[in-house]
Structure formats: structure tokens, C-alpha cells
Amino acid sequence: MVDFSLSTEERQIRDTVRAFVTREVVPLEPEVLRNERAGRPGLDPDVIKELRAKAREAGFWGVNTPEEYGGMNLGAVMAAIVAMETGRTFVPFSFGGTADNILYFANEEQKQRYLIPTIEGERRSCFAITEPGAGSDARNIRTRAVRDGGDWVINGEKVFITGGNEADFVMVFAVTDPDKGANGGVTCFLADRDMGWKSEPIPTMGQWGPASLVFDNVRVPAENVLGEVGHGFDLAMRWIGQGRYLIPARAIGAAERMLKMAIDHANIRHSMGHPIAEYQAIQWQIADSQVEIEATKWLTLYAAWRVENGLDARHASSIAKLNGALMANQVVDRVLQIHGGMGYTKELPIERWYRELRLLRIFEGTDEIQRRTIARNLLKGHVRLGGIGE
């Protein structure tokens, strides 16, 4: 028999996270909206630091970080469930105690300088592979790194880098052997900001604050190569693929929160003498949204289950990410429509979510790339139809 229920411990973790988000994070939403309307960051970094300290006191630190580094090591399925809960608010908060998964490939000296301080919140990282001419086609990167004595000299530009304005070091990917390219010619470097790279904010329609990074003869010591020279592209794909299931997980939380708003509004808003909840046009939008949310939930949990059990999760994660990004955009559009003119105003957070969720169809692999991946896997026989449980 297949058991879809959560264990007692899993339910307790979920309920504790939900209570923390409801009690400590959601009340900050009006402040976030006021700050963003005034052109300021949603939350002051000190507020986020205080929230993470409260979470740590409650036992939440390093949700998916190995226990040897002080983390909870809950596994991918619980990480997805936690992401669903934190996704219920648009406040830019996440539990602390984590680091990029590829930093665990660092040598012992690098771990002391980069991995452990990042876990402890003393340092901030960013991941830089996307370029003006290499977005979804990561194999087309042009940033170059040339060996010069005991250093590598990096030249190039990266764009749409999440956290690039705040980071004090970057995991930057550069071509070290143009003849090999992605097949053994790309290397990852750990580059501190004080080594000379510069960042500039990129204005966007939502609150995502990416940066462009410029490397102009930036000298990086050879000991700052992450992993092995020429094996950077494999690390990049590990970074991109490992947590892809978390994107639809957060989308589920946002969609459920907004659907609850739509249900509440439909029950109290009257039109032509009746609550609009009595009209079939509204009922169908609510029903379709619930169906799509539930479908995304199971696709996401399946992808997380594959990750947790050491199985190849790339195909399942692409399906979950594609479905989740489309679902979130459909749900927020319906919720805005149900709220009518008020949904379009900045008095409610719906229009903010509308702008924020549109990004899901672009970053971490566009809809088109996910469809390409899914179709290629089927056409080439990498996966087969009806392969449940394999």
C-alpha cells in the first residue's frame, strides 16, 4: 500500500514552520509594501537577521544542511514542504544556516573561508553563470579566465545574478579552455569582491533585485578554483538542478494563500444581490485553481522524493518546475480577476505577487527550456512513459 500521509514528526515540522511564518513573518507584509512603494528594500537586513535568529532559537537552522555543519538535514521532501510554508508570504525571508550545494565541493581550506562562514551568515555568496549572450544556453558563456603565474585573470560580464549586489564573494564560471568549452573547458572560481569585480543593480518589474557583474582583469589566486580546472560546467548543472523542485514548492504556498484570499472575498463580495461565490464563473475559477495547485504539489513532492532517494530527478524536476510556474501565473491572474478593480491596486498584495510570480517562467530555466528537456528525454529514450516508481 502506498502511504501519502506525513509522519508525526513531519507534520510537527510543517505546523511549526506554518505557525512561525504566520506569527513572525506575515505581519511584516504591510511594512514590506510600504518600503517597496517608496523605492526601498522590502526589509532592512537587520530585520531579516533578527527573524533568522528567532527561527534558530525555535530550532530551525540549516533546513537541508548536513548535521556536521550544524544543520537539520531534513532531506529534500521536507525542504519542499518548508518552502511551501515560507512561500505563503511575499516577505523576502528564508531560514538561515544554508549554503550553495556546490560549496561542499570546496577543499578544507576553502570550506573554512567560504562554506562555514556562509552557513553561519557571516558571508554572502552569489552564483554567476548567466551572460548577456548566454542565458538558457549556458554552454555559450564567453567570460574568460587566463592563467598568469599563480593567478587566473578573469574578464567578462554576468547578468541577472541573484544576490549579486549584496554578495561579498561569487562563484563565477569562466572559460579556461575555449577548444573544449563546456566539455572540460569551463572552471568555477571563488572570487571575493575585494579582488576587483563590480556589481550594478538591474531594475525589474518585480521585487527581484538582480545584478550585472563586471570582471575587468580580476586576478583570482589559483587556490580559489572550486573543484577542478575544466570541471566547472558539471558544478553549474549541479547547482541549477539540485534545488529546482523548490521553485514550484514556493509557488504552491503563494497560490494557496492567494486562493484563500479569493475564497474569502467571493463569500463577502456581493453583486446583483448575491455573493459572487454563488456565480458559476467564480466557482469554476476557484475549482480550477485548486486542481492545478494539487497537481503541482504531487509533481513537486515526487521530484523531491527522487532527490532524497538519490535518484535522477532532472526530468521530474523539469516537469514540476514547468507546471508550477504556469500554475502560479494562472492562479494569481484568476485571483486578481475575482477581486476586480481592487485586485489591480497596490492596496492589496495581489498585483505584487502578479509581478513576482511572472519571473518563475523565466529564471532557473525558462518554460521553453523545460519543455525542450522533457521532450528530448522522451524522444531519446532517456525516460519512458509509464515508468512510475523507476
N, C-alpha and C positions, 0 to 999 in steps of 0.2 A: 504494500500500500504506500502511495506517495503522500507524505505529510507536509502540507504547506504552512502549518502553523509555526509561529515563533516559539522558541524555548522560553521558559520563565525568565532566564537571565536576559535574553534578547529583548523581551517585552519591557523589562525593567529599564534597560539602557535606553530604548526608544522613548519610553514615557518620561524618563529623567531629562533627556535632551529636549523633548517637547515642552516640558514644564520650564526648563531653563530659558528656552527661546521665547516662550510666552511671557514669562515673568521679567526677564532681564533685557531682552533684545527688542521685541515688538514695541514696547513703549517708547523706544528711541526713534520710531519711524517719523513722527511729526518733526523732530529736530533735523533728521536727515533731509526731509523735503524742504524745510526752511533754508538749510545751508545750501542745498543744491540750487534752489531758486536764486539765491544770492551769489551764485558762482563759486561757492566754497566747497571743499571736500565734504562728503556726507557726514563723516565723523572725524573728530580730532584723533590723531594716533594715540593720544593718551587715554581716550575713552575706550578704544579697542583694546589697548594693553590692559586696562582695568577689567574689561569684560573677560578677557582670557585668564586673568588672574583669578577671578571669581569661578570660572569654569574649572580651573586647575584645582582650586580648593574643593570643588564638588567632585573631583576625581576624573575630569575629562581633560586629558593632555596627551597628544600624540595618538589620535584615534587609530591610525594604521602604522604607527612607528614601532619597531621591534622593542621588546621589553628591555633588552640590554642597553638601550638608549633612553630608558625611562618612559617608554610609550605604553599604550594599552594593547596594541597588536590585536585589534578586534577582528581583522580579516575584511575581505572585500565586501561581503554581503552586509555586514553591519556598517561598514563605511558608507555603503549606498543608502542604507536606512537612515543613518545620521545625516547624510546630505539631503535626503527628502525633508527631514525636520528643519534643518537650517535654511532650506530653500523656501520655507513658508513665510519668510520675511525678506524684504529687499535691503535691509540694513547690511552693509558690507562687513559681515562678521563670519569668521570661521574659527574653529578651535585651534589653539596653538600646539606647539610641540611636534611640528612636522617639517619635513624637508623633501626636496625633489628626489624621486626614487633613484635617479641616476647618480646622485651624490654618494650613494652607498657603494659605488664602484671606485670611489676615491681610495688612494693608498692611506696608510695610517697617519702620515704627516698631514696630508690634505684633509683627512677627517677631523683632525684637531683644529685646523684653521678654518674649515668651511662647514662641514657637516654638523658637528656638535654645536657650534655657535648658532647655526641656523635653527636647529631643533630647539635650542634654548631661547630663541627670539632675540639674540644679540646681533645677528646679521640677517640681511635680506638678500635673496637671490632673484635672478630672473633668467629665463630661458630664451636664447636668441638664435633662431634659425631662419625665420621669415625675412625676405628681402623684397625690394620694390619689384623685382622680376622673378621672384621665386616664392610664391605663396603656397598654394596647394601642391605645386610641383617643387617639392623640397630638394629634389635631385639637381635642380638648376641653380643652386646657390653659387654666387660669384665672389663672395668675400674671400680674400686670400691671406694665407699665413706663410711667410718665407723664413726659413731658418737663417739666423745670423749669429754665429758663435754659440753662446749658451742660451740665446733667446730666440723667440719667434716674433716676427714683426707682422702685425695684422693690419690690413687695410680693407675697408668696405663699409656698408651701411646695412643695418637691420631695421625693420619697421613692424609696427603693431605688436610691440613687445609688452606683454602684461607685466606690470610692476617695474618696468624699466626706468621710470622716473624716481622710484623710491629705493631701488636696489643699490647695495654697495659692492656687489660683485655679480658677474654674469657668467653663465655657461654659454659661451659663444662658439658657433660652429663655422669653421673656415676650411677652404680647400687647401690641402697641403701637397697634393699630387694631382695636377689637372688631367693627366693622362688616365688616371684611374677613376677620378670623380667619386661618385657615391659608392663605387665598388672598391673601397680601400684607399680612397684619396681625400677623405674628409676627417678632420680631427676636432675634438672638443677641447676648449681651453677654459680654465678658471681665471677670469680677468677681473682684478679689483678695479674699482672706479678710479682710485688714485694712480692707476697705471696710464690713465690718459683718455679713456673713451668718454664721450659726452652723450647726453640724452636731451631730447626735446619732446614736450607733450604733443600728442596728436588729438585735436578736437574730434569728438564723435557725437552722433545723435543721441546716444545713451550716456550712462554714467561711467562706462568702462573708460579708464584713462590710460590707454597705451602710449608707448613712446617710440620714437625713432632713435636708434643708437648709431653714432658715427665713430668709426675706428680709423684714425689718421696716424699711421706709423706707430701704433700702440705696441710697445715691447712687453712681451709676456715671457717670464722665465720658463725654460724647458720643463722644470719640475712641476709646472702648473698644467701640464697636459692631463686631462681626465681620461682615465682608461689608457688605451694605446694609440700611438700615432697611426692615423689611417682608419681607425675603427669608430670614428665619431658618428657616422650615419646610423650605425646599429644602435648606439646610445640614444640618438634622437628619436628613432622609431620606438624604442622602449619608453621614452618619456611621453611621447604622443599617445601611444596605445594603452599604456598601463591604466590610466585613470579616465579613459574616455567614457566609461559607463557612469561616471559621477555627474556628467553634464545632464543626461536625461533624468538622473535622480533628483538633482536640484530643480529641474523643470517640473517634475511631479509635485514637489512641495509647493511651488509657486502656483501651479494650476489648481491644486486642491484648495489652497487659500482663496484664490480668486473665485472659484466655483462656489464656495461657501458664501462669498460676498454677493454673488449673483442670486443665489437661492434666497438669502435673507432679503435682498432688495425686491425680488419678484413677489415675495409674500406680503410686503408692506406697501409697495407702489401700486396705486390704483389708476386705472384708465377706463373711461366709459363705464364707471360704476362698479368695476370689478378689479380685484388684484390681478396684476398681469400674469401671475403664476397660473391663472386659470386658462390662459390662452395657449393653444397648441403650439404656436410659433415659438413661444418662450420655452415650453416644456421640451420640445424637440432639441433646442439648443442645449438645454441642461442635460438631457439624456445623452446626446451625442458626446458631450464633453466628458461625462462620467465614463462612458465606454472607452473613449480614447485614453483617458488617464489610466484606467485599469490595465489596458493593453500595454501601455508603456511601462507600467510598474512591473509586470511579469517579464517583459523583454529585458528590462534593466536588471532585475534580480537574477535572471538566468545568466546574463553576461557576467555579473559579479560572481555568481556561483562558479562559473568556469575559471575565472581568475583565481578565486580562492582555492580551487582544487588543482591548480597547476596545469589546466588545460588551455589549449589555444583559444583565446577569447576574441581574437581580432574580428572575425566575421560577426559573431553575436554582438560585439560592442558597436560595430558599424550599423547594424540593424537597429539597436536600441537608440543610438545617437540620432540617426536619421528620423526615426519615428518620434522620438521625444522632442526634437527641435520643431518638427511640423505640428505635433500635438500642442505644444505650448503656445505657438503662434495662433493656432485655430481657436484655442480656448480663450486667450486674452482678447481676441477680436470679438468673440461672442459675448464675453462678459462686458466689454465696453459697449456693445450694441444694446445689451439688456439694460444697462444703466442710462442709455440715451445721452443727452447733452451733458449731464453731469459726469459721465464716464470720460468725456473728452477734455474736461477741465483739469487743472492742476490741484483742485481741491481734494480730489481722490487720487490714490496712487496708481490707478489702472493705467493711465497714459504713460506713467513712468515704466511700469512693467512692460507695456506695449513696446517701448523703445528698447528696453534692456533685453527682452526675450528675442527680439529680431536678430540679435547677434548670434544666437545659438545655431542658426542655419549657416553661419559663415566660419566661425573660429573652430579650432581643433578638427578641421576637415569639413569642407562645405558639403551641402546636400549632394551636390554633383559628384564629389569625390567619394562619398559614402555609397552612392548608387553604383559608381564605377567599380568600387571594391567588391560590393555584393555581387554584381553581375559577373565580374571577372572570376571570382571564386566559384560561381556556379558553372560558367561556361568552360572553365579549365578543369573542372572536376576536383577542385581543392576541397569543396564541401558538396554534400549531396542532399537532395530533397528527402524528407522523411527520416533524417538522421538524429532524431531525438535521443538524448542520453549518450551520444558518442563523444 
